[in-house]
Every structure is written in structure tokens, then in C-alpha cells.
Amino acid sequence: MPEKLVEDTTSIVRSPMPGAVVTVSVKPGDMVTEGQEICVIEAMKMQNSLVAAKTGKVKAVHCKAGETVGEGDELVELE
């Protein structure tokens, strides 16, 4: 049986649950540091702050404030 390839998720910020994007704190080209807030998701009337897993440059933002996202949706991509 072939082995599963492990995806490097340190450069991708994904939604941990279905919800609504409240704020997006970065734009493409911005530099972020490990632990810096990237965006806030509201689910079940609770706001969840999503942070960068590593230091890097924002390559792409795949969401905007007010948008509904599902579990596992890609929100921000780092270089």
C-alpha cells in the first residue's frame, strides 16, 4: 500500500470549523511572525483567533470579512 504524503500545513491557515469570517488582518505581501493573528472566525457565537504557524510573507488571502467558510477551507497562504 503506498504511503500517504504528509502535507506541510505550516504555510497554510485553514478554518478549524464552519463559521463566518469576522476580520482578516493581513493582505498579500505583508510579513507575519509566528503567533501573529491572521484572521478571526465566528462560530456558535464565539470568536476564534487564527494565528500564523511560522514567520513568512503572505502569498494569498482566500477569504474576506463577512464570508462564510467551511471546516478545512484554506483562508491564508504563506510563502
Phi and psi in degrees as a GROMACS rama.xvg file:
@    title "Ramachandran Plot"
@    xaxis  label "Phi"
@    yaxis  label "Psi"
@TYPE xy
-67.9769  145.651  PRO-2
-76.0083  145.2  GLU-3
-75.4299  136.789  LYS-4
-78.7441  133.438  LEU-5
-87.7285  124.302  VAL-6
-80.2544  137.845  GLU-7
-78.7775  102.449  ASP-8
-93.1849  3.45658  THR-9
-71.9999  -19.3749  THR-10
-101.601  5.26649  SER-11
-127.913  130.752  ILE-12
-102.009  117.627  VAL-13
-111.659  155.14  ARG-14
-73.3576  126.101  SER-15
-76.949  -14.1843  PRO-16
-159.858  162.362  MET-17
-67.3026  143.827  PRO-18
176.058  -165.255  GLY-19
-116.494  138.223  ALA-20
-76.1693  122.843  VAL-21
-89.5943  -52.4619  VAL-22
-141.505  151.817  THR-23
-123.602  119.004  VAL-24
-92.5214  -2.36985  SER-25
-130.373  164.419  VAL-26
-138.638  161.834  LYS-27
-54.5757  134.908  PRO-28
98.9954  -17.7505  GLY-29
-69.2491  146.769  ASP-30
-94.5822  134.703  MET-31
-124.959  153.56  VAL-32
-109.552  158.802  THR-33
-57.6472  129.057  GLU-34
91.246  -6.47556  GLY-35
-73.3815  139.298  GLN-36
-66.9656  129.695  GLU-37
-100.208  -48.9812  ILE-38
-158.217  169.826  CYS-39
-124.41  130.448  VAL-40
-112.532  134.987  ILE-41
-105.832  123.899  GLU-42
-138.194  129.961  ALA-43
52.8585  44.1749  MET-44
62.4087  20.9734  LYS-45
-121.877  138.314  MET-46
-96.9076  130.582  GLN-47
-116.459  121.633  ASN-48
-86.8163  125.787  SER-49
-103.559  133.243  LEU-50
-119.735  161.961  VAL-51
-73.7874  137.104  ALA-52
-83.9845  -16.4532  ALA-53
-151.595  166.66  LYS-54
-80.0324  136.513  THR-55
178.436  -173.602  GLY-56
-104.699  138.093  LYS-57
-72.3313  120.099  VAL-58
-87.2253  -43.1038  LYS-59
-156.174  147.872  ALA-60
-116.137  121.757  VAL-61
-104.953  15.0587  HIS-62
-146.207  167.788  CYS-63
-144.015  161.5  LYS-64
-58.9557  136.306  ALA-65
93.7122  -12.2686  GLY-66
-80.0726  145.504  GLU-67
-92.7767  134.337  THR-68
-125.816  156.615  VAL-69
-103.371  170.768  GLY-70
-63.7725  129.378  GLU-71
86.8174  -3.48762  GLY-72
-65.2326  138.656  ASP-73
-75.3326  126.987  GLU-74
-104.547  -49.6582  LEU-75
-139.484  140.919  VAL-76
-119.057  132.491  GLU-77
-106.273  154.758  LEU-78
